């Protein structure tokens, strides 16, 4: 009686020739005639690989990967392949590892150093495509290949770090320049709008001031005309109005001058000239009122 553990299949030979397989559980074999050749594990197996490859531009690339494989199936023909293709598991492992390494080196040899880091998935697919056929002949199947680490020589790593740092500095400078340009543009637009608004406000204020001065002068002229008319009706001399205005003007000069020096012709001739000018202005105003 022979007990085969779960996850294993026993291979039985008779006189050195394959005879049959024993599946997990209790089995019987003919004493002395049938011999237990080996037990084949149908469980998944894993192995770690570390090797070096060279790119087309002569850069050394170092790989660390994990290989997961298993027996293809539990059929009798497959178990026979597994049991008799290799003398021992050590020979199987050596052939499997060298096959994987050879395929990865062949792929890397056609690529440049700058491309390798971005081709992790492509490397795995390339290896699976070319290795599965060989493994099927041996009775095995490649479950998974994980490339855990890809490194380069220290000089290459330093240069790659410098390239990344310079690219980051370049991007930062470009972003900073764009931000400064936007800030300057917005500031110029705001300043231009402020100048435009201020100019418009100044124009409106000047217009209003002009209208105010015009209205003031118009009201002054109307008042003077009315006062002169009333004085004529009362048979009074209109020069009294002019004299009163002259005196009032001098008073305002003195009151609101704030210490400034103002030169006036205070002679009787100067007053007479000023009154004549005012009378002329009143005369023109009366003619405008008399027009139909």
Secondary structure, DSSP 8 states (H G I E B T S, - for coil): -EEE-TTEEEEEEETTEEEEEE-SEEE---TTTEEEEEEEE-S-EEEEEEEEEE-TTS-EEEEEEEEEEEES-S-HHHHHHHHHSSSSHHHHHHHHHHHHHHHHHHHHTTS-HHHHGGGHHHHHHHHHHHHHHHHHHHTEEEEEEEEEEEEE-HHHHHHHHHHHHHHHHHHHHHHHHHHHHHHHHHHHHHHHHHHHHHHHHHHHHHHHHHHHHHHHHHHHHHHHHHHHHHHHHTT--THHHHHHHHHHHHHHHHHH-TT-------SHHHHHHHHHHHHHHHHHHHHHHH--
